[in-house]
């Protein structure tokens, strides 16, 4: 009989990301009787739907015995986030939660009845938590909520940046006729359909950091 183990999920505070992470955790639990999952939830100061969903699942009895939820403390001053570019808001929220996640996992693993920690499953926008997983000496796996094609797109842009010195923040609608051959797509991708975040330096920096960490982790 396999020994019991537990995973810690750190989803992004976006409705699509949070709900997808919870559903994925349920699938894992249903397929692996020895596994339990604790989902650490960051509340969003801007999306009431996320708050309502997070509060509903943390305040009601878990319908799966081995699925648990921990609501992390809110951002100490969410009004400061209003001055951030949208591409940096999530980064700031997640960075602020690093000590809270560290404390929550320490408390979780210190219980004598707690099964061994097997690893972290972090959202594609929560790769800052990989360092916390390293502190606990366990692997971190990235839960990528978009399709494989978009994952290939992001990784290839990192290659263009590192290998060919292509800075996507220097691209604009004036370059809309420019196309890039992305291995994960059958046809060349025109610049005009790039997400707007790739056209800002703050957005490029955030995505560049994420892409670099994705290359080193399991996705």
Secondary structure, DSSP 8 states (H G I E B T S, - for coil): ----EEEEEE--SSHHHHHHHHHHHHHHHHH-TTEEEEEEE---SS-HHHHHHHHHHHHS--SSTTEEEEE----TTGGGGGGS-HHHHHHHHHHHHHHHHHHHHHHHHHSTT--EEEEEEEETT-GGGHHHHHHTT-EEEEE--S-HHHHHHHHHHHHHHHHH---GGG--GGGTT-EE--TTSSS-EEGGGS-GGGGSHHHHHHHHHHHHHHHHSB-
